[in-house]
Amino acid sequence: MGSPYKYKRVLLKISGEALKGGNSFGYDADAVATVVDKVKNVIDNGVEVALVCGAGNIWRGKVGASDGMDRVTADYMGMLATVMNGLCLKDAFDAAGVSAVVQTSIPMEPVASRFNREAAMKALEAGKVVIFSGGTGSPFFTTDTTSTLRALETDCEAVLKATKVDGVYSADPMMDPSAERFETISFDETLSRQLAIMDSTAFSMCRDNALPIIVFNFSEPDSLDKVLQGDTTAATVVE
């Protein structure tokens, strides 16, 4: 039998908030375990998964900058926070019997290895989760851009953006009950409607390289599995 999945290798982008559960900041063991369980399920079925996690559960560079901190310093602090999240996830994956490696954009040995495309590709092919941390290594770029960049570098077939809603809407569905949901939408229409899916740099990279963005509700049961099977009732595909 062939694989039920449409995608063989993907990059999953999750927010730092996915790790804090009901806590105001930091980590919640059950929330971290939920992330690991969902990823483990698809890896066990042959999907190769790279992962980027934001740092909103610990630090947001833009918030620090808005409070008067130098933007570059604030962004570097955010990069360090993503490494902390990467190490937390690696520990949880290892405990669940899933081999995981953390690669960072800046030298941090012995904490984690420096980003290496060849090593990352080999790890993915071996069924390991590869967690890309430390952003792009430069300030003024978000983890959305990191996700797109690493996805392109490691030949991922799509970027899966985990959110709190089940796709892309014409307006915020939390504020506007009449908002229209799209099962699929083109990059050009997304731009013309001014729908904020990713930051402009990340979005442009996906558009220019024909890399699909799949927006879905990570908290829904089996949502990751459905997305990988190409179920557009569970997500919106931007391509």
Secondary structure, 3 states (H helix, E strand, C coil): CCCCCCCCEEEEEECHHHHCCCCCCCCCHHHHHHHHHHHHHHHCCCCEEEEEECCCCCCCHHHHHHCCCCHHHHHHHHHHHHHHHHHHHHHHHHHCCCCEEEEECCCECCCEEECCHHHHHHHHHCCCEEEEECCCCCCCCCHHHHHHHHHHHCCCCCEEEEECCCCEECCCCCCCCCCCEECEECHHHHHHCCCCCCCHHHHHHHHHCCCCEEEEECCCCCHHHHHHCCCCCCEEEEC
